[in-house]
Structure formats: C-alpha cells, structure tokens
Amino acid sequence: QVQLAEAGGGLVQAGGSLRLSCAASGRTIMNYAMGWFRQAPGKEREFVAAISWNGGVTYYADSVKGRFTISRDNAKNTVYLQMNSLKPEDTAVYFCATPKTRFTAAIATLREGRSYDYWGQGTQVTLSS
C-alpha cells in the first residue's frame, strides 16, 4: 500500500517562505508523477503543482507560478514544494498525490485530481497578514 506523508506546514507571515515535503512509502516514486494540491476552507481542492515521472517537466497553477517550485529526490523517495513570497490566499491544507500509472507527463492529466490514486493526509499552511 502506497502511503504519502506531508510535512513542513505551519504559520508564516505574508512574504515568507516554507518548504513542504512529501515522503512516500510502500512504493518508489521513481517513474511516477507527483502532484501538490490544496484546499482552503469553504473551497474546492485545487491544483498547485506537478512534476512528471522523470522530473523533466513541471507545471504550476497560474496563482503560484514564479513563487512555488516543485522538485523530487528519487533517492529519498520524497517530493518537495518550495513556497516563496507567500500570500494570505495561500492559506490551505496542502496535499501531495501520485497516480498508479507510471510515466505520466501530460499537463491535462496531472492538473486533474482524479488522475491521482494515492493521497497524503495533508499539512496545514496558514498565512498571517
């Protein structure tokens, strides 16, 4: 069974930075795409960022482009989300996810939550203005 465990959330002032991590167990992340999503109170879950199976392509939501960076370390079986210049509207629970299918790289697939089969429990990110 694949398990994903997010860490790194917390309370941060606007303009600050956080680095989220997502450690996978039960399966290697090698050859599998990884994604980050978030859900703010009263809102639907939304796509944040994704990285293709080989790390060659990354995708970002327009709202975080230029501020967030997704990366992966296959040796550590971990994916990261570096978040800079944080804004109050970034407040949300952040989830990482991965699909059952290998070699996924298409943005049309990776930006859709239904493309992912395994999800972590989430980590809370709260911005103070």
C-alpha positions in Angstrom: 0.0 0.0 0.0 1.4 3.4 -1.0 1.4 6.0 1.8 2.3 9.6 1.4 3.2 11.8 4.4 3.4 15.6 4.1 5.4 17.7 6.4 6.6 21.3 6.7 3.4 23.3 7.1 2.9 25.9 9.7 2.1 29.5 10.4 4.1 32.1 8.5 3.9 35.8 7.8 3.0 37.1 4.4 6.0 37.3 2.2 7.7 34.4 4.0 8.7 31.0 2.8 8.0 27.4 3.6 9.2 24.1 2.2 6.8 21.3 2.2 7.9 17.7 1.8 6.1 14.5 0.9 7.7 11.2 1.8 6.4 8.1 0.1 6.5 4.6 1.4 5.3 1.3 0.1 6.5 2.1 -3.4 9.3 4.0 -5.1 8.4 7.4 -6.6 10.7 6.7 -9.5 8.8 6.6 -12.8 5.7 8.1 -11.2 4.5 11.7 -11.5 3.8 13.6 -8.3 1.4 16.4 -7.6 0.5 19.0 -5.0 -3.0 20.2 -4.4 -4.5 22.5 -1.8 -7.9 23.1 -0.2 -8.8 26.3 1.5 -11.8 26.5 4.0 -15.1 26.5 2.1 -13.4 26.0 -1.2 -12.8 23.0 -3.5 -9.5 21.3 -3.8 -7.3 22.9 -6.5 -4.2 22.0 -8.4 -1.0 23.7 -7.3 2.0 22.0 -9.0 3.0 18.7 -10.6 6.2 17.1 -11.7 6.4 14.5 -14.4 7.6 10.9 -13.8 11.2 11.8 -14.8 11.3 15.3 -13.4 11.8 16.7 -16.8 8.6 18.8 -16.8 6.9 20.8 -14.1 3.6 22.5 -14.1 2.1 25.2 -11.9 -1.2 26.9 -11.3 -1.2 30.4 -12.5 -1.7 31.6 -8.9 1.6 30.2 -7.8 3.8 30.4 -10.9 7.0 32.2 -10.2 6.6 31.7 -6.4 6.5 28.0 -5.9 8.9 25.3 -7.1 8.2 21.6 -7.1 11.1 19.1 -7.1 11.8 15.5 -6.5 14.5 13.4 -4.9 14.1 9.8 -6.0 16.9 8.6 -3.8 15.0 9.9 -0.8 11.6 8.9 -2.2 10.4 12.5 -1.5 8.9 15.3 -3.4 9.1 18.9 -2.3 7.2 22.2 -2.7 9.3 25.3 -2.1 6.9 28.2 -1.5 8.2 31.7 -1.5 6.6 35.1 -1.3 3.6 33.6 0.4 0.3 35.4 0.4 -2.7 35.2 2.7 -4.6 33.5 -0.1 -2.1 30.6 0.0 -3.7 29.6 3.3 -4.9 26.0 2.9 -4.3 22.4 3.6 -1.7 21.1 1.1 -1.9 17.5 -0.2 0.6 15.5 -2.2 -0.6 12.8 -4.5 0.6 10.2 -7.0 -1.0 8.1 -9.6 -1.0 4.3 -10.0 0.1 4.7 -13.6 3.8 5.1 -14.4 5.3 7.6 -16.9 2.7 10.3 -16.7 3.7 13.6 -18.1 0.8 15.4 -19.7 -0.4 18.5 -18.0 -4.0 17.7 -19.0 -3.7 14.6 -16.8 -1.5 16.0 -14.0 -3.6 19.0 -13.2 -6.7 16.9 -12.5 -7.2 15.4 -9.1 -9.0 12.4 -10.5 -5.8 11.4 -12.2 -4.2 10.6 -8.8 -4.8 7.4 -6.8 -2.9 7.9 -3.6 -3.1 11.0 -1.4 -1.5 12.1 1.8 -3.3 13.4 4.9 -2.3 17.0 4.2 -0.3 19.7 6.0 -1.8 23.0 7.1 -0.3 26.2 5.8 -1.5 29.4 7.4 -0.6 32.9 6.5 -0.8 35.8 8.8 -1.0 39.2 7.2 
